């Protein structure tokens, strides 16, 4: 039976969001089509909108799979089937925002990067950056047909302006819509008291699952950091300090937004479904079957609340889907590898048009995948794992230990992480495990050993060790300079070098011969404050601790001394 009120609610909501998205697109200054303007809204997102788009985009984009969202307690029935203790996502992703704010938001924003892949590209080279793009892209694709169409339409014209302002509306709709449903569902005559011993909505952890539990917890915390949907909000902030503040406030917002889904999941657990007007299949105990637990939220709205309440509740569901769709479409398309791999000399306008085509392509492919792939959750689960085991160690090293890694270490770490993760298998994708690690549960076909965290740790170690080994072998003559295929240790071509001495005009400059590379942060000031490729917004509000003494003169590229910089064996530009 079709819920007519729910259908009307969804249609009205889509019209509202479309109108807001088109209105927000008009906030983009006329004629401003730079990468910063489209991808990062000119780094002019205010504090209020920034908090809401960070919280809304993070919660919405994370709802795509059971292990990756504050809404997972409802969307996949984890509260209903396993209990609150297994609903790790709200706490894990809140901590990921905190750690992201502490260790990544400030340095990334200070450097003025445009996407999460920029520091990886700068250190490891364009093509290695393109290779690291693959797990990031897979993690960002998610969609539902109509939501994708609407989201693609306003994202295409407004970029982050439209996504940010629609996130504000969506967050309000989600929060108000779900909270409106809770009193009515809780007071339904077919719902037992949640304090009753017959209702186990807390759950428990068996001792043999402790390491499995820790493995997924670490995946949520640290694997939740290297996502473009997060860094897009961080890099759109006016200052580095504000980027950190948004991360901390959004962490609190994630916990706050998780309360309604948790309560709805607990209410569903305490419902005697055989006494309601629900006509679907039930277990002998009168509970929902495993195939129906993914529909917990709409079932609660339809069978435990009045029609006018479900009207607003289904609007909240649409808001969550839409928030996921627009954030992911823009995030995936903004990580543009067209310039990295195919046309390093592409103009900024060419990049913008490629990004617009990318928005359409990502929207179409995501919709096709949603309709054709049997296990969307299994696919997202694998992609999320790859983000954790591949991208996190690489991003950590590049941001904080860039002088201890190079392209050789990056490539080796990439394949080590990929191989170790694939050996663990993925049941939902029909991928059998090649290795049964200690604690293998043959009955449930589950790896209880924390092999994901092992893969991440091995990748981190491989990146540092192979980078060190390559420098040792080349610098000590064990390998000839001609063997430096990636041009990142000793075989540095003349057209890939950094000019250390000031020019006659008293300025310093960076040369990447033949292939003009991006410049960020302090280096961007060398090409003028109005140069959009310099990643510096003229209206940027500097942090207090960033203000230099005006009498100090130009800031040298390699510190405060005019002497040539020391040799940096790991941090050089590469041709690969």
N, C-alpha and C positions, 0 to 999 in steps of 0.2 A: 504494500500500500504506500502510495506516494504521500509524503508530508507536504501538503500544498503550502502551508505557512512557512515551512523551512525553505522551500524552493523560492518563494517570494523574498524571504529574508536574504538569501544568498544573492539573488539578482540585484536587489536594492543595495546590498553592500558592495558588490562589484561596481555598480554605477557610481557610488560614492567614492570609492578608491580611485576609479578611473578619473573622475573629476578632480580630485585632489592631486593626482599625479600630473595631469595636464596643467593645472594651476601652478604647481611647484616648478614645472619645466620652464615657465615664463620668468622665474626668478633668475635664470641664467642670463647674464648680460648679453645683449644683442651682439652678434658677431664674434663672441668669445667661444671658440671651438677647440681650445688647446686640450692636451691630455689632462692637465690638472683640473681644468674647468669641468670636463665631462666626468672623469673618473673620481675626482676628489672634491667636486663643487668649489674649486678655487681655494681650497683649504680655508673656507670661510664658514664652516658649520658652527653655529653658536652652541653655547653650553647646554641650553634646554633641549634643543633638537638633537644635539649630539648624544646626550644621555639616553633619549628615547630611541634613537636609531641604533645605538650600540646595543641596548637591551633588547629591543624588538627584533633587530636583525639577527642577533646572536641566538635568542630563544627560537625565533622562527626557523632560521637556517639549521638549527640543531635538532629540529623535530623530525628530520628525515629518516631516522632509524631508531630502533629500540634502545640502543646503547648510547645514543648521542643526543639526547634532548631532555629538557625539563618537562616536556609534554609526554614523554614516553610512558609515564605511569598510566596515562589514559590511552594514548594512541596505539600502544601495543599490548596493553593490559598487564604490565609488569607488576603493578600493585595487586591486581586481581589474582594473578597466577603465582607470584613469588613473594610478594610483600614489600613493605617499605624499605627494608634493609638492602634489597636488590635494586632499588631505584637510586643508583649512584650518580646519574647524570646531573641533576641540579647542583649537587655539592661538588662534583668533579669539575664541571664547567665553570662554576663560580670561582673555584681555586685556579683554574686555567686563566681566567681573566685577571686575577690578582697577580699570579706569576708573570703573565704577559705584561701587565703594567709595571711590575718591578724590574724585569730584566730585558724587555724588548721594546716597549712603547717609547721610552725616552730616547734611546740611541737611534732607533729607526726614524723617529720623527725629526730628531736633530739633523740627521743626514739628508733629510728632505726627499726620501725615496717616494716613488709613485706607487709601486706594487711590492708585494712581499718577495717577489723573485729578483728584484733589482740588486740587492747585495750579493745574491748568489751568482747572478750574471756578471757583476763587476769583478768578482774574485776568480770565478771558475771559467769565465768565458761565455760567449753567447750560446754556443751549441750545448754545452753542459747545462746552462740555464734552461734551454729548451727541453732537455731530458728530464730535469727536475720539475718541469711544468706538468708532466703527465700525471703523477699522483695527485698534484694539487687540482688539476682540472677534473679528474674523476671524482674527487671528493665534493666538488661544487655542483655537479649536475643533479638536479632533482626537479620534478615538475608534475603538475596535473593539468589536463588539457586546457580548460577554460581559464584557469588561474594563470597558466603560462601565456595564453594569448593576451590577456589584459595586462599582465606584468610586462611582457615584452613590448607592448605598445607604448606605455608611458615611460618605460626605462629607455627605450630607443631614442626618445626626444629629450628627456630630461636628465638622464644619467643619474648621478648620485643625488642631485637635488630632488628628483621625483621619489627615489627610493627612500631618502631620509624623511621627507615630510609624510609620505604614506605610512612609514613605520610608526610615526607618532599616532596616527589615526588607528592603525591596526593594533597597536599595543593597548590603547584605551578600549577598543572593542573586545579584545581578548580578555582583559582583566575584568571589565564590567560585565560582559556577557557570561563568563564562567561563574563569577561571584553571585550573579543574579540567580543562577540555576541551583546553587548549593542548598539554600534554605528549603526550597520546594522539594528537591530530591531527598534531602535528609529527613524531612517530615513525612515522607510518603509512608503509608501504612504497611507497605510490604518490606520496608527496610528495618533490619534489626538494629538495636543500639550497638554502636561501634565499640563500646566497652564490654560487650558481651563476650564470654569465653568461647562462644560458638563462631565468632567472627575473628579469624586470624589474618588481619591485614598488615601486621608488622613483619611477619616472616622470621626466618632464621637462616644461619649459615652453617652448613655441615663442616666439620673439621677438615675433611679432605678437599674442600673447596676454598680454603683460606688463601692459598697462593693464586688460584684462579681469580678470586675476588680482588686481590692486590694488583694483579696484572691488569685487569680492566680498570681499576681505579687510577693507576698510573697512566694508562692509555687515555682516559678522559682528561686528566689534569694536564699532561704534557703534550699529548697528541691533539689537544684542543687549542693549542697556541698557533701552529703554523697554518692558519686558514686565511685566505685572502679576504673573506667576509669580515674578519676581525681587523686585519691590518688596513683595510680600506677606510674603516672608521677612525682608526688611530692616525693614519697619515692625512686624513682630511681635517684634523684638528688644527686650530690656529697656532697652538704652541705645544712643545713637548710636555710641559707640565700639565696642560689640559688633557692631553692624550692619556697620561697616567690617571688623572682624575676620572675620566670617562670609564676607564677599565675598572677602577675600584667601585664606582657607583653602579655600573652595569652588573658587577658580581653580586652586589646586594639585590639588584633588580631581578636577577635570575632566580635567586632563592625566594624572593617575594612572589614572583610569577609562578613558581612551582607549587605553591600552596593549594590553589584551586584544583589542579589536576590530581594531586595526591588525595585530596578529600573526595573527589568524584570517584577515583579508583577504589577508595575504601568503602564508599557508599555502595558501589556496584558489588563489592565483595560481600557486603552485609545484606544484599537483596535476595529475597526468595523469588527467583525468576519464574518458578512454576506457578506462582500465585498472581503474576501480572498478566497482561494481555499479550505478552510476547509469544509468538507462534512458532518460533524456530526450534531446532533440536536442542535438547538439554541432556546433561548427564543424569544417571539414576539418582544422584543426590540433589537434583534440581538446579545445578549450576550450569553456566555457559560452557560450551565446548571450546576447545583450543582454537578452532577456526573462527569463532565469534569474538574472541577476546580483543582482536584488533579493532572491533567496532564498539568498544565500551562506551565512549563518549556519546555518539549518536543514539545508542540504545538507552542510556540513562536519560538523555534529553527527551526522547520520544515516549518512553514508557513510565518515567517517574516524575515528569514535570508537566504543567499545563501547556497548552498550545502557545499562548502568548510568551511564555518563558522560553520554550524551545525555539521560538522565532529569533530571539536575541542570541541564544546559545549557538545555533547553527551559523549565525553571523560571526561568532567568535571562532568557530572552526574554520570558516572561510578566511578569516583574518590570519590565522596561523599558517594556512596553506599559502596565501598570497605573500605573506612576509617571507616565507621560505623561498618562493619562486623568484620574486624580484631581486632579493639579495644575492641568490646563487647565480642568476643569469648575468647580473652586472659584474659580479666578482669573477666569474669564469671568463667572460669576454674581455675584461680589463687586463687580465694577465696575458698580454698580447705577445706571442712568440713570432709573429710575422716579421718584426724588425730584428729580432734576435737571430733568426735562422735564414730568412729568405732575402730581405732587403734592409741591410744595415743602414743604408743612406735614405731610407724612406722619409718623406717630409711628415710634419706633424699632422697636416690635413689628411694625408694618405692613411696615417695610423688611425685617425678618428673614424674614417670611413670603413677601414678594416674592422675596427671595434664594433661599429654599428652592424655590419654584416655578421660579425661574431655573435652579437646579441640574438639576431634572428636564428642563426645556425644552432646556437646552444639551446634556445627555446624549442626549436623543432626536434632536435636530437633528444632532448630530455623528455619531451612528450612521447616520442616514438619508443624510447626505452621504458617509460612508465607503462605503455600499453603492451609491449611485446616480451619483456624480460619476466620470467616466472617469479623470481625472487629478487625484488628490488632491495629488500633489507639485506639479503646476502651480499649483493653487489656493493651497497654502501658500507656494509661492515668490513669487507675486504679493503675498500678504498680508504676507509678511516684508519685501518691498521697500517696501510702503506704510508699514509701521511705521518703517522707516529714513528714508524721504524726508519723511514727514509728522510723525510723532510725535517723533522725536529732536530736530529743531531747535526745535520748540515747547517741549518739556520743558527743553531746555538754556536757552532764553531765560527761561522762567518761573522756574526755580530760581536762575539766576545773574544775569540781567539783566532782572528783572521791571519795572523802571522805564523800560525802553526798548521796551516792546511793549504793545499793546492789542488789542481785539477786531477792529478793522479790519485790522490787520496779520496777525492770526491767520487770519482768514477768507481774505484774499488769498493768504497763504502756503499754506494748505490746498489751494486749487484750482490754484495754480501747480505745486505738487509733484505733485498727482494728474495734471494734464494732461501734464507732461513725462514722468512715468513711463509713462503709457499710450501716448504716442507711440513708445516703444521697443518695444512689442508684447510678447507672451508666447507663444512657440511652443507650449508644452505645453497652453495653453488655447485654441489656435487663434486667438489675437488677433494679427492682422498688424501689423507696425510701420508707423506713419504717416510716420515720418522714418527714412531710412537715414543714421545718423550716420557720421562718418569711421571707416574700418576695417570697414565692414559686410561680413560674410562671406556672400555670396549662396548658396554651396554648402551650408553648414551652417545658414544662416539665423540667424546669431548676431551680436548687436551687440557688437563688440569695444571700442567707445568706452565709457568709464566714465560712461554717462549716468545711472546711479542716483545716483552721488555728485554729478554735476552737478545733478540734480533736488534733492537734499538741500541743496546749497550755494545754489541759487537760492531755495529755500524759506526758508532762514535769512536771506538778504539781503532778500527780499521782506517778511518779518515785521518786521525792523528798519526798513526804509525806509518802508513804508506806514504803520507806526505813527508814525514821526517826521513824515511828510508830513501825516497827519491832524491831528496836534497843531499843526503850523505853520499849516495852512490855517484851523483854527478859532480859534486864539489871535490870529491877525493879521487876522481879520475877512473873510477870503476866502470863508468859509462861515458861514452864520448858525447860531446855537446850535440853532435848530429842526431843522437838518439833521443834528445829532448823533443819528442814529437809534439807535445802540447805547448811548447815554448813558454814554460812557466818556471823554469829553474835556472838554467845557464844559457840556453840557446834562445836568448831574447833578441828578436830581429830589431834592426835599427828603426823600423817604422812602428815598433811597439815599445815605446820608452817614455819616461817622464822627464821633462826638462826641469832640472833642479835650480838653475841659476835664474835670477830675475832678468826680465827683458830690459831693453834700454829705457822703456817708459816706466820702469820701476814696478812692473807687474810680473807675476809669475803665471805660467800657463802650463796646461797639460796637453800633450800631443799623443794622439793615438792614430798614427799615420794611416791614411787610406780609409780606415773605418772609424768615423767619428763616434766615440763612445759617449755615454751619458755622464753628466757631471752633477754631483749632488752637494748639498751642504755648503761648507766654506768654499769649496772649489767653484761653486756656482756663481759666487760674487765676481769671479774673474771675467765673466762674460756680461756683466751688467745686471742690475736688479730687475730690469724689465724683460730679460730673456727667459721665456717660459721653459726652455729646455734646461735652464739652470735650477729648476725645482724650487725657486724662492718666490713666494708671494709678496709683492710690494706692500701689501697690507698686513703682512705677518706681524703678530704681536710677539716680540721676543721675550723669553723668560728673563727674569732679573739676573740670573746667574750667567746668562749668555751675553750680557752687555759688556763690550770691551771699552777700554779707555780710548777716547778719540785721538789722544796724542800718541798712541802706540804705532800708528801707521798701518799699512796693509798687513793682514795676518799671513805669515808665511805658510806655504803648503805643507811643509814638513816640520812644524814647530816654530820656535821663536828665533832660532839662530839662522844666520845667513850661510852657514857652512853646509856643504853637501850632506844629505841625509845618510844615515847608516844603511848598509845593505840589508834588505829585507827579503830573505830567501823565499818566504811563502806568500807574501802579500802582493805579488806583481800581477799586472794585467796579463791576460793570456790570449792566445789566438784561437783557442778551442772553445 
